[in-house]
Amino acid sequence: MGLTSCVNLDVDIKSELVPENFPTTEEQFVAASGVVYTEFAKGYTDNYWLQSELTADVGVITANGGNWFDGGIYQDFHYHDWTYAHSYIENTWSWLYKTINSCNKVYSLLIDAEDSDSKHTTIAELRTMRAFCYYLLMDNFGGVPLVVEFGEDLKPRSSRQEVFDYVEKELKEALPDLRTVNDVSTWGRPTQLAAYAMLAKLYLNAEVFTGTSKYDEAVAMCDAVMAFENRGETTLTDRSQYLNMFDYDNGPDFKEYLFAIPYDENSLQSFRPSRYALSIYHPEAWNFKFTVSSCMRILLDYYDLYEDDTEDVRLGTFLVEEQYMLDGVTPMTVTATKVQLDSRYDGEDKEAVVDYHIRMTKEIEFRDIATFDTGDDVVGRLVGYRCNKYPASTTQPDHYHSNDFPVLRYADVLLMKAEAILRGAAATHGDTPLALVNRIRERVGAKTWSAVTLDQFLEERGRELVLEAWRRNDLIRFGKFEDSWLLKTDADVRKRLFPIPKTKMDTNTLLEQNPGY
């Protein structure tokens, strides 16, 4: 009941909640706070997800005959050539502050409710959500206005250190009142496991955010999460179920998820990553009912992170080379003339009809670099490997699906602990970076390592967390965000922060722009 309330509620609670009908039961408190999770879900796997992945070395959105050019906004991400008028950057800022505003609004109403454990838990969850939104704002924009009261006037930017301190304080103070179970009753809402993982993220990136490293603190937070494994509240998903962990029917049974967004194709229609991976020829062959976008290609070097580890189950998320029907044997084909296959073909038999075996090519060949266009014929639409990490439902008629999205996973916690130790933190409980990373690799059937460096470690994070919206964050921490990939050569360290959106600068004259914009 609580889970349903969380994803269905989208009402103006200010007009719905008055002292006479304040919530008293746990279910009522969950319903009252549901607007926060609805707002948070709306933006995470849309503009923000694309912003996190396309500015990194993961993939690129190409055009086909002009479709998906969209004024060059995806090229701007790839080239690191965005401005303060970029719509996605503005949408990310607005989405996070809308969620914070919802947190502040609900908090201001529930704080007067009759004292109870359910009230304390809900207030702690609201504070955790608000703190995480400020973490994302700090990560993407640096210092931002700290708006912690509903209805506050426009404020100037707080420093990045001040935002860091606020996030740390809020998470620590919320922790005691958060739930300690990780199951259907808490699915989609922050628990102690999620808050500890958020603190681990905060401390692991402390040197980037504040100039002072906090790797020992990161280890301590990871240890706090790992203690829940002994209690049965989290664990790594078994290799046989690894790919299913991201499927359209995933959910609370996957204990590896520490904090998830419970999307639903009917009641919370905001999950869109499924639409970007498939070619336009897959829906008919695989019995999908929705129209795909077929626009995101995985960069060659990123796919090559998997090297020759053919037993790595994570390779199963990619669509590469020849494609087959659902039986895995029958070739997926398209019937077309030779000139329809490749508009550049000018042979005498260009009108000859052939059955072409659908094949994704590894290299991304641009026919028009200025527009990132790969061609609007069969061959052009199949340029580039794809990552189908979030398989679509065969019953959903549009491009919103029911894949619950992994904001925080236990595998990430193990990797964070390994990295913190590798960077100089004291080892605890006999754990070593090598043992921790090999636990991740063994789980997916990859070859174990005899040693590990920071560069190798970044590659492993890329393999394990592909398309989970953490790659930009990782590259910045490892000093790799200024590297070159595909057509991107920009090495300006100021691009580690996005600009304050123009519309926000116009509205709030107290805001000062980030350097370089």
N, C-alpha and C positions, 0 to 999 in steps of 0.2 A: 504493500500500500504506500509506504514511504517512497519507494523508488518511483512508482507511477506518479505520485504527486510531484516529485522532483523534476521530471521531464515534461509534465503536462502543464504546469502552472505558468501563466504569463499574463498576470493581471496587475493592475495598479494597486499595490497593497496599501498605499496610503489612504485610499478611499475605502478599502475593504476591512482594514483593521482599526477598531476603536476599542477603548477600554472595556466596553461591554462584551466584546467577543474575542479578547486576547486568547491565544492558544494555551491549552493546559496539558494536552497529551503529547507524546513524542511525535505521533503522526501529524498532529496539527502544527507543531513547530516546523517539521520538515516541509509541510505544504506552504507555510508562511514564508519560508526562506527559498522556496523553489525558483522564484524569479531571478535570484542571483545566479543559479546554475544554468538556467535557460539563457541568460544574457552572456555568461562566460562561454557557453557552448557555441553561440552564434558566430563568434569570430575566430575561434582557435584553429579550426581546420579549413578556414577560408583564406582571407588575406594574410593572416599571421603565419600560417603554415607555409604558404608560397613564399612569403618574404624571408622566412628562416632558411628555406631550402634553395631558392633560386639565387640568393646572394652568396651562397656557399659553392663548394665544388661538386655538388651532387648531380644536378641536372639543369636542363635549359628548356624553356618553352619556345618551340619553333612555330613558324607560320606555314600554311599550305594555301597558296594562291591568295594570300592576304588574310585568310581566316586565322585568328589568334595573334595578329600583329598588334591590334589594340593600341595604336599610337606609340608603340615602342616601350610600353611600361615594363615588359618582361626583359627586354634588352637592357634597359636601364639597370635592372637588378643584376644582370649578368656582368655588365661592364663596370659596375659600381659607379654609375653615372646618374644616380637619382638626384632630384632636387627637393626643396621643401614643399613643392606643389604635387608631389607624387601621391596619387589617390590611395594606394595601398598603405603607405606609411601613415597617411592621415587616418585611414580607417582603423589601423592598429591602435593608434593613440586614442581615438574616439571609443573603440570597443572596450579597451581596458578601463578608461575612466567611466564609461557607462556601467560597467560591472562594479567598479568601486562605488559609484553613486548608489547602485542598488544595495550594495552591502551597507553603506551608511544609512540609507533610508530604512531598511529592515531593522538594523541595529537600533536606530533611534526610536522605533516603535516597540520592539520586543524588550528593550531594557526596562520598561515599566511593567512588564508582565509579572505575575505572581512568581515568587522564587521557587525554583524546582531544578532537579538535575537536567531535565530536558531543556530548560531555558539556558542553563550554563553551557551545555553541549552545543546548542545552536549558536549562541553568541561566540563560542570558541571557533566554531566552523566558519562563521562570518569573518572573524578576525583573520583566520588562516587564509581564506579566499582573498581578502583584501590585501594581505601581506604578499601573497603570491602574485597578484596583479602588479603590485609595486615592484616586486622582483623583476618581472618581465619589462616593466617600464624602465627601470634602472639599467637593465641589460641592454635595451635597445636605444634608449635616449639619454642615459646618464642621469644627472640630477633633474628631478621633476617636481612640480608642486605637490606637496603633501596635503591632500584634502581628506580629513578624517572625521569631519562632522557634516551631517546632511544639511545642505543649504548654505554652506560656507561661501563667502565672497571669493572673487578671483584672487589668486595668490601668486607670488613670484616662485621661481624654482628654488627648491632646497638643494643643497649640495648632494653629490652622489654618496658621500660619507653619511650624511644625515639620513638619506633614504635607506642605505644599508643598515644603519643602526635601528631605524624604525622597523624594518622587516625582521631583523633579528629579535628585537624586543617583543613584537607582536606574536611571532611564532613561539617563542619561549613561554610567554605568558598564557597563550592559548593551549599549549600542550597538555597540562594536567586535566583539562575538562574535555578533551577530545576522546572519542571512542577508541578502544584498544582491539577491536575485532575488525577483520577484513573479510567481509562476506556480503551477501545480498542486502543485509540490513544497513550497510554503510556504503554500498556501491554508488559511486558518483559524488560522494561527499568526503571531505578530508578527515582522516583519522590521525592517530599518533604516528602511524607508520609514514603517512604522507608528509606530515609536518617535519619529522626527523629527516626525511629525504630532501625536503625543501631546504632545510638548514644545511644539509650536506652540500647541496648545490651552491648555496650562498657562500659557505666557507671555502669550497674548492675554487670559486671564482673571486675570492676576496682580494687577491693581489691585483686582478684586473680592475675591480670596482673601487678599491681604496688605496692601493699601493702597498698594502701590508698583507702578507700571506698568513693563512690560518689553516694549514694542512692538518695539524694535530686535531683541531676542532672538527674538521671534516671527517677524519677517521672516527672520532667519538660519535658523531651523528650516524655514520654508517653502522657502527657497532650497535647503536641503539635500535636500528632497523633490523639488523641481523639477529638480535636477541629474539625477535618475533618469529624467526624461522623455527627455533626450538619449541615455540608454543603452538606451531602449526598454522600461524596466521599468514605466512608467506613462504614461497619456495620458488625455485626455478621450474618452469614448465618442462615436462618431459620432451625429449627429442621428437617422439612420435606425434606430439600435439603442438609442436612449435609453430608450424604454419597456421594451424587452426586458431592459435591465440589471437590472430589479427583478422579472422574471418567475420563475415557479416552476422553470424550468430554467436559471437563471443560474448563473454559476460562474467559474472562473479565467480564462476567455477575456476577461473584462471587466477590463482593466488599470487602469481608473479606481479600482477597489476597492483600498484600501491595507490594510485589515483588515476581514475579513468573518467572520461566524459561519455555518459551512456546515451549515445545517439540512437534515434529510432526513426525508421522510414515513414512512420505515421505521425508521431507526436512531437518529435524534435528533429525536424528536417534541416539539418545544417551540415551533415557530413558529406564532403565532396571529393576527397582524394581518389575514390574509386574511378571517377570519370576520366582521370588524366592518363591512365596507364594503357588502356586497351586501344588497339587499332580500330578503325571504323569497320573492319571486317570480322571482328570477334563477336559482336552481339548476335548476329544471325547464326554463326557457327556454334556458339556456346549457349544459345537460347536465352540471351538477355533481352529485356523489353525496353531498356532505356537507351537514349542516344548518348554515345560517348564523345569526349572531347578530343582524345587522341593527340595530345599536344606536348606532353612532358617527356623528354628524352633523357636518359641517364648518360652522364659523361663517360667517355671511354676509360679514362684513368680511374674513375671511381669504381666502375665495374671490375677493373683489373686488380682492385684491392683483394679480390677473392683468389687471386693467383691460380694455382692448379689444384686447389682443394676441392676435388670433384665430389667428395662425400659431405661437404658442408651443406646441411639442409637449408641454410639461408639462401642458397642459390635458387631454390624453388620459388622465390618471390619474383624472379626476373623472367621476362618474356624475351627470348633471344633466338636468333636464327629461324629455322623452319618452324612453322606453327601447325598444330594438329587439332583435330576435332576432340571432343570430350573423351573419346575412347583411347586417346593417346597414340593411335595407330594411323587412322585415316588422315591424309594430308588436308589441311585447310586451303582451299583454292578459290580463285576468282577468275571468271571468264571475261576476257577483254581482248581488244585488238592490241597489236604490238605498240601502236602509237598511244593507246590509252594506258598501257603499262608504263611507258616512258615517253613523254611528249617530245623528247629530244631525238627520238628514233626517226630516221628518214630513209629507211630502206624501201625497196620497191614493194616489199610485202608488209608494209606498215599497217595495212587494214586487215591482215590475216588474224583470225581469232585463235587464241590459245588459252589453255587452262594453266594459270600461274600458281605455283605453290607459294603461299604467303610466307615471306621471310623478312625478319627484322635484321637490318644491317648494323654492325657495331659502330662503324664510322658515321659521323654526322656530317653529311655533305650539304653545304648551302649552295643553292643556285643563285640566290641573291642575298649576300651578306648584309646589305643595308637594311633589309626587312626580316632577316633570319628565315627566309623562305626556302624550304627544301623541295618545293614542287607540289603541284596539285594533281598528280597522277598516282597510279598505284605504287610505283617505286618510291616516289617522293613522300608519300604518306607513311611508308614503312621504314624510313630512315631512323636509325637509333634504337638501342635496346630500351626496354621499359621495365619499371619495377611495379609489379602488381601485388604489393604487400597487403593491400586491403581489398580482397576479392569482393565482387559485387553480388548482390542477391539476384536470382533469376526471376523473381516475382515483381520487383519494384519497377514501375513504369517510368520514373524520372531519375535524376542523377543524385538524389539524396538517399543515403543508405543507413543501415543499422549497425555498422561497425563501431563498437565502443573504442574510443581512441586512448592509447597509452600515454598519458602525460608523464607519469613516473612509473618505472618498473624496477623490480628487484635486481635484475641483471645490471642495470645502470648503477645501483648502489654498490654492488660488488666491484664494478669497474671504477667507480669513484674512490673507493677505499684503496684499491690497487694503485691508482694514479697518485693519490695523496702520499702514500708511502714511497712511491717511486720518486716523488718530488722532495722527499726529505722528512716526512712525518715518521714518528716512531711506530714500528709495527706492533700490533696487538693480537692476542689470542693465537699466536703462531702463524698468522696469515702473512704471506709474502705476495708481492705483485705478481710474480710468476704463477704461484699456485692459484690465485684468484682469477687471473686471466685464462689459465688453462681450464678452470672450472667452467668458464663461459664457452670455451672452444670445445671441450669434451661434450658438453650438452648438445651441441649442434653437429657433432661428428667431424669437426675439423681436426687437423693434426695439432697435437700439443707442441709447445715450444720448450726449448732448453734454456732460453734467456729472453729478456724483453727490454726494449729501449722505449723512450718516450715516443719516438716516431712510429715504431711498431704499435704502440699502445693507441695512438690516435687512429691508426688504420683499423684496429680492432673495434674501436668505438664506431667508426664509420660502417663497418660490417654489421655490427649488432644493432645499431640504432638508426639505420637508414630510414629516412622519411618519417622520423618521429619529432621533428622540429627542434633538434638540439645541435645540428651540425655547425651553424654559424657560431653559436656559443662556444663550441669546442675549438673551432679554428682560431678564434680570437685568443682563447686561453693558451693555445699552443703556439701563438705567434705566426700562424699560417694564413690568416685572412688576407694578407697582402700578396700571397703567392699568385702565380699566373695559372689559368686553366682555360682550355678551349680558346676563346677570343679575348678573354679578360686579361689585362696587363696592369691595371691600376694598382698601385702599391701605397696609396695614401692612408696612413694609419688613422687619420681623422674619420675615415669611413667606418671605423668600428662602431661609431655612433651614427644613428640616423638623425636627420634634421628635425627640429621642432616644426610641425606642419604649418604652412602659411596661414591657413584659416584660424589656427589657434593663436598664432602671433597677432593676427589682426583683431581677434576677439579680446585677447588678454595682453595688453601693452606692457604688463609687468614682466613678461617672458623675455629672456635673452637667448639668442640663437647659439647653437653649438658651433665651435670653430670650424672653418672650412666651408661654411654654407652662407 
